[in-house]
């Protein structure tokens, strides 16, 4: 079994907010280079890794009749914050992506200060409740009232920080009991780790189809990476790997899934039923527990974009349960990451050369 934990900890210890993914992209590129035959970056910064299919006796592929390919998409961008105003040395922020402001007070952050060669360490603070507008001091404090305190004087802050600078979480990864890990940006870098396991498994497997490993950008804000990379690569089918809501104290039984008990398979308009059926069959064969995740409208993953690229293509969603999504302390089971990676590899190896010709809507 692959020891993916060191790599996972490395990629959740760096920034890489939507639209500024280079820090994490560099680490992924380094890890994937020996695992794929070709590696490149798109004009938006998504990473494309091509693992070519195994030789096939008696079958010749041409430009007009290319080898079929499967695209596995894992977005590498992260939610975060952006400087919206600076008042008396305190930095006020707005959100990049969907941020749960309820848990932000006390969170260590890094201000990527454009006016300085050095980043600024800070902590998110909130004013005393008696200084907030009437009625705002009860319950969770709205994001617009929270501020980053860097400990610097107002003059020093104004010299270094600018409106529009990015602010990322700076919590350290924590290895938890029970084989879990906690940290920021596990959504969706846990899925990047799963795809890496898949690529490692494919080194010793025969697979007829070409495999495109995609670390996409901007999923949290625009789906820009998924739209553009799918259009550029023109795969035959595509699979989005993302996170889903893990069951925890106080959570509803509806659409939450236990940590460490397996992965989920999407069911809904963005999911082709034939792909769902094959994933289900493979999971049962290799004894990986899976649960059905209902996605009756949008899947809110890269699949929504990939399905609509070019003339459209069949898509699937595979998800890993995690607790505390979109907070600095997301939590996931390493066992589920391993399961997701293995299931992806076995699914790819199961694809026959004429698989796409067998696909029907039913």
Buried (B, 14 or more C-beta within 10 A) or exposed (E): EBEBBEBBBBBBBBBBBBBBBEBBBBBBBEBBEEBBEEBEBBEBBBBBBBBBBEEEEEEEEEEEEEBBBBBBBBBBBBBBBBBBEBEEBBBBBEBBBEBBBEBBBEBBBBBBBEEBEEBBBBBBBBBEEEEBEEEBBEEEBEBEBBBBBBEBEEEBBBEBBBEEBBBBBBBEBEEBEEBBBBBBBBBBBBBBBBBBBBBBBBEEEEBBBBBBBBBBBBBBBBBBBBBBBBBBBBBBBBBBBBBBBBBBEEEEEEEBBBBBBBBBBBBBBBBBBBBBEBBEEBBEEBEBEBBEBEBEEEBBBBBBBBBBBEEEBBBBBBBBBBBBBBBBBBBBBBBBBBBBBBBBBBBBBBBEBEBBEEBEEE
